[in-house]
Amino acid sequence: MTTFELIWIAASAGGFLAFLTILTGNRERGNAMLAATLCALFAGYTAVQIGTEGVTGFFTNHTQDLTGVQVWWDLLMCALVALFLIAPRARAQGMNVPLWAAAVGLTASIGLLAMCARLFWLENSAERRPGMGTAAA
């Protein structure tokens, strides 16, 4: 197996475990540290990818064939649905949703994970200190 296949298998296994945790858990608040850690790890991986293959690799990957375009559409739809679902919670916590939406639009999952980390931190902080109001982000 190639390194890329092993990375794909590891990511698939991690995603499956996350999927099971979401299905079997009953959490109303997210884990800010987990979201921030995933954001940092994926940003690091992306930095290595850009440093190795260049920024144009994204465009090439998503325009070379039908599968590439399908994956691009899938990424766009997933990011937009996730943003749609968390935007009301982010607004309720006083976050600057247009600024965060721009970060998601420019970096996809990296911006989305950072937004989730901030949202979860604000929600958990507000839960620990009732009546303190919301913090801007």
N, C-alpha and C positions, 0 to 999 in steps of 0.2 A: 504494500500500500504506500501511496505517496504521502508526503507531509500534509498536503492539502486535503486529501481524503481523510486522514486522521483528524485534522482540525474540524472538518465537516461532521464527522461522527461524534466528536466531543461536543460540538455545539448542538447537534441534534439531541444527544443524551441530556445535556443541560436544559435545553428547551422543553424536552418531554417531562423532566422532573418539575420544572417550573409550571408547566401545564397541569400536572397532577396536583401540585400544591394549590394552585388557583381553584381547581375543581373541588378539592376536598376541604379547603380552608374556609373560614368564615370571618375573614378580616375585613374591617371597614376602613382601616388606615394602612397605608403602605409603609415600607421600611426605607427611610431616607438614606441610611448608610448603604444598604444593598443597591439602591438605584444609583447613588453616587459612585460606588465601587464599579458597577457595571459600566457606567458612563466613562470613568477613567480608563478602565481596561479596553473598552472598545475604541476610545479616542486614541489610546496608545497604539493599538493594532492598526488603526486607520493611518496614523502618522507613519508607521513603518511601511504600510502599503503605498502611501503617497511618496515617501522617500525612495522606495524601491522601484515603483512602476510609474510614478508621476500622476498628476491630477487627471490627465486625459484618459487614464485607465477606466474611470467611471463611465465616461461617455462611450468609449469603445466597447466596454462590456455590455452596455444597455442598448447598443444600436447595431450589433453585429448580426443578429438573427432574430427570429420570432420569439425564441425563449428569452433572450436578453431584454426585448421590449416588454414581454409579459412580466418579467421580474421587476422591471422599472415601474410598470403600472401597479403591480402588487405593492411595491414599496410606497408609492405615492398614496394609494388607497389606505393602506394600514396606518401610515403616519397621519393622514387627514382624519380618519375615524378616531384614532387615539387622541388627537388634538381636540376634536369635537367633543369627545367624552370627558376629557379632563378640564377643558376651558371653563365650564361653569364653576367647578370647584376652585380653580385657580383665581377666578374673579372674586369669589367669595372670600378668599384669603388675601385679597388686595394685590395680587400679582399683576404685573404689566403684561397682559396677554398678547397684545400686538408685538411687543419686543420678543417674548418667548416664542411666538409663532414664527417670527423672522428667523430665530435660531433654529427652530425645527425645519423651516423651509431651506435653510442653508446647509444644515448638517444631518438632517433626518434623525436617526436614532440617538445620536450623540446629544443633540439639543433636546430631544424628547425625554431622554433619561435624566438630563440635568434639570429639566423642568419638573419632572416627577420627583426628583430628589428634593428640590426646593419646596414643592407643594406638600410632600409628605412631612418634611421638617416643620413647615408652618402649621399644618393640621395637627401634628403631634404636640407641638409647642402650645397651640391654642387649647388643646384638650387638657394639658397639664395645668394651664393657668387660665381658668375660666374668668371671663370679664376683662381680660387684658386687651381686647381688641385684636386687630389684625396688623400684621407687619407688611410693608410694601416690599415688592421684589421686582 
